[in-house]
């Protein structure tokens, strides 16, 4: 157990020394940008699939919350639950769609 801890600690120390020698202020070459884009393309496809699937599910949940609210009648607990569900879905959809804009703003 001690040997594993010491090994991990040494690996972390060695990696910080190696990373400390890298100059992150250098601009990327066109070859490096192409390589980065090639790595990022599948990740963005997965992200977009999840974003659109979550949007579809969110819209369906919003419809369900609306139907629950309309059919609640005089039951305040059902109406409150439907309102909370609708608010949660709207906040979630806003976060899903605004997050990439915030990230782009922070890194440009």
C-alpha positions in Angstrom: 0.0 0.0 0.0 2.8 2.4 0.9 4.7 1.5 -2.3 1.6 2.3 -4.4 1.1 5.7 -2.6 4.8 6.6 -3.1 4.7 5.5 -6.7 1.6 7.7 -7.4 3.2 10.6 -5.6 6.4 10.3 -7.6 4.4 10.1 -10.8 2.5 13.3 -9.9 5.7 15.1 -9.0 7.4 14.0 -12.3 4.4 15.0 -14.4 4.3 18.5 -12.9 8.0 18.9 -13.7 7.4 17.8 -17.3 4.3 20.0 -17.7 6.1 22.9 -16.2 8.6 22.9 -19.1 5.8 23.2 -21.7 5.2 26.7 -23.0 1.4 27.1 -23.3 1.6 30.6 -24.8 2.9 29.3 -28.1 0.4 29.5 -30.9 -0.7 26.2 -32.5 0.5 25.2 -35.9 -2.0 24.4 -38.6 -1.1 20.7 -38.2 -1.7 20.8 -34.5 -5.0 22.6 -35.0 -6.1 19.9 -37.5 -5.1 17.2 -35.1 -7.0 18.9 -32.3 -10.1 19.3 -34.5 -9.9 15.6 -35.5 -9.8 14.6 -31.8 -12.6 17.0 -30.9 -15.0 16.1 -33.8 -16.3 12.8 -32.3 -16.6 14.4 -28.8 -18.8 17.2 -30.3 -21.0 14.7 -32.1 -21.6 12.9 -28.8 -22.2 16.2 -27.0 -24.7 17.4 -29.7 -26.5 14.1 -29.6 -26.9 14.3 -25.9 -28.0 18.0 -26.1 -30.7 17.3 -28.7 -31.9 14.1 -26.9 -32.1 16.0 -23.6 -34.0 18.8 -25.4 -36.6 16.4 -26.8 -37.0 14.7 -23.4 -37.2 18.2 -21.8 -40.0 19.3 -24.1 -41.9 16.1 -23.5 -41.5 16.6 -19.7 -42.7 20.2 -20.2 -45.8 18.9 -22.0 -46.4 16.4 -19.3 -46.1 19.1 -16.6 -48.6 21.2 -18.5 -51.1 18.4 -18.8 -50.6 17.6 -15.1 -51.2 21.3 -14.2 -54.3 21.5 -16.3 -55.8 18.2 -15.1 -55.0 18.9 -11.4 -58.3 20.5 -10.8 -58.4 21.9 -7.3 -55.5 19.8 -5.9 -52.9 22.3 -4.9 -50.2 19.7 -4.4 -50.5 18.5 -8.0 -50.4 22.0 -9.3 -47.4 22.9 -7.2 -45.6 19.7 -8.4 -46.4 20.5 -12.0 -45.1 24.1 -11.6 -41.9 22.9 -10.0 -41.4 20.3 -12.8 -42.0 22.9 -15.5 -39.6 25.3 -13.8 -36.9 22.6 -13.5 -37.2 21.6 -17.1 -37.0 25.2 -18.3 -33.9 25.9 -16.2 -32.3 22.6 -17.4 -33.0 23.5 -21.0 -31.5 27.0 -20.6 -28.4 25.5 -19.0 -28.0 22.9 -21.7 -28.2 25.5 -24.5 -26.3 28.4 -22.8 -23.4 26.4 -21.4 -21.4 26.2 -24.7 -21.9 29.9 -25.2 -20.5 30.6 -21.7 -17.5 28.3 -22.3 -16.8 30.0 -25.7 -17.0 33.4 -24.1 -14.6 32.4 -21.3 -12.0 30.9 -23.6 -12.0 33.5 -26.3 
